Structures are given as structure tokens and as C-alpha cells.
Amino acid sequence: MPSEKPRRFTFLLLDRFTMLPFTAAIEPLRLANRAAGGELYSWRLVGAGRDWATCSNGARVALDGGLDAEIVPERDEVVIVCGGTDIAREATRPVLTWLRKQARGGASMGAVCTGAWILAEAGLLDGRKATIHWENHDGFAEAFPQVDLYRSVFVNDGNRLTAAGGTSSIDMMLHLIAEAQGDAIATEVADQMLHTTIRTNQDRQRLSIPTRIGVRHPRLAAVIARMEGNLEDPISPARLAADAGMSTRQLERLFRRYLNRSPKRYYMETRLARARNLLMQTEMSIIEVALASGFSSPSHFSKCYRALYGSTPYRERGTGAAPQA
């Protein structure tokens, strides 16, 4: 049975935090204690309110305290920011001040889901490696160029820990448990959670392109990967076809057969999806969003955007933030 003082985790639950990444982070700690037959870890829940934090799904979680309490970080303590929807609104002065104070006190700083946005706003990820949910990746990269952003499921950069969201919290916590307690306990925790594959910080967030589009065609997947990697500077269908070793007509038939749209249309929809994320998640101007999405003309951008989404970029920005996982 463990005899040392348990390592403490403090979870900062922001308003409208996403429940899944939070529970996926706290449950491995409970199960590690169970596997060890003693208290390896302890935890507490804090938030801007004194009594409750509200999830994005409407559920409420009781807090152990607010940010005004005088809490001194313990040795080896880890503070994890749990974010969710409308994350930029949660970067309030009390929250940022509290986080900076915990970091100065020696705590390791972590985040799950969109919580990395708040750590970045506090200046706690400057010059560090980090990750964030794929839906927020482009907006984060534009807002915080000083952060070395990755698309992996989690990133461990010394005393900075970030997980992308969803079940990636499980992988990050299993990584920490294995580091401190050994692979045997981490594997037992994973087994209890029916987590059959433990991902590493080398695994990427999103499903493979064939899985996402429901088609296993190597050349089609390769072309789509080229498109997704070149949204700011679109590649012509002729160039895409030539690089994939086919004619433009063959490329057209391939897209029509499997995706029921032309390569040009598919590429346009992908670029507009990126533009929508940037509109909702950043303060970039409409012109900047257009350029970052491969449109040289704001008027053309607005016309294409309205055709797909039924609203102009200007009106869209006034509707509030898009849902975030």
C-alpha cells in the first residue's frame, strides 16, 4: 500500500466545460488508487463560482472551492484547466491571475479540450509544445503563434500537459500514471476502463481520411490529404491529378463516384469549413479569414460562404461562437 503523500490534481472547471474530457481525466486517478490498494492520487475541483460549475450539457458539478480561496500548491501538484464552449469568454482576469499564481507556486499546468486556450491567454504556453481539439486548432494557431502547436492526442512538455479533448484525457493520464507508478498499474487502469488501445503523444487526433469519408481508396485519400494541407494556397485540380498520377478527368470521376461532388467543390467546402472555424473562434478580420482560407477576394469569399451556409461571414460572426467539443 502506498505510504507517501498522494499527488494532488486540481481541476479548474470553467463555465460550460465539456464533461467527457473531465471525467476521462479524473476516473483514471480513482482507478489507479483502487489498483494500488491505497491513495496514490487526490483531487479537488475549483471554479470561478463558489458552489457549482455547469457543463456544456447542462449538468452541474459541485465544487470544493472558488478561486478566491487561499490555496498553496503542493509539491508535484498538477492543475488541469477543463474547457468547453465559448472558451475565449472564460479568459477573465480572475481566472488568468489564479493560473499564473499556481504556476509561480510550482504547480505543473495542464489542460483538456479547449482549456489550452486559457493557458495560452495566461502566457503559460509561450515557447511550449501543446495541443488542442482539432476543431479549435486553426483559431488557436492564429491567436497564439508563440505556442508550438501539435495535432497529437496529447502533449507532455515537462510541466505543461495538454490533451485535445474527448477520450484523449485517458491517454494523457495513463501516460502520467505509467511514468510515476509503472506500466502494470497503468495497464490495469486501462483494462478497467475498457480502453483497449493506449495512445501515445505521437498519435494524431482525427480519424484517418478513409475512415472519415467512408472510402478506402489510396489515391483519393492522398488527394484529400493534399487539399487539407493546402487550404491557404489551394492547388489546382490539374496539379492534384498530375501529382496523384492520373488525368483531371479521372480525378473528376473519382470524386463524383465516391463523394458525389467535384474535386473543386470538395476543396471549396473544406476551405469554407476552416473559414467558419476562424470566424467563430478568433478576432481575425473578415479579410484575414478570407486570405487564410485561400480566397484573394473578400467579395468572392462572402458569396461562396453564403451559398454554403446561407449567411454572410459578417452576419455569422454576430451569431456567437460555434459549438466546440
PEUR-V541010 format. One record per run of one state. SS is the DSSP state (hx for helix, st for strand, lp for the rest). FROM is the first residue (numbers start at 0). TO is the last residue. Records with the same first field share a line. If there is no record, write none. Layout:
BEGIN
SS: FROM-TO / FROM-TO
END
This chain:
BEGIN
lp: 0-5 / 13-15 / 17-17 / 36-39 / 47-50 / 55-58 / 62-63 / 66-76 / 82-82 / 84-85 / 90-91 / 104-106 / 112-113 / 121-127 / 131-132 / 143-146 / 150-150 / 152-152 / 157-158 / 163-166 / 181-181 / 192-202 / 204-207 / 213-216 / 229-235 / 243-246 / 259-261 / 281-284 / 292-296 / 309-311 / 317-324
st: 6-12 / 16-16 / 40-46 / 51-54 / 59-61 / 64-65 / 77-81 / 83-83 / 107-111 / 128-130 / 147-149 / 151-151 / 153-156 / 159-162 / 203-203
hx: 18-35 / 86-89 / 92-103 / 114-120 / 133-142 / 167-180 / 182-191 / 208-212 / 217-228 / 236-242 / 247-258 / 262-280 / 285-291 / 297-308 / 312-316
END
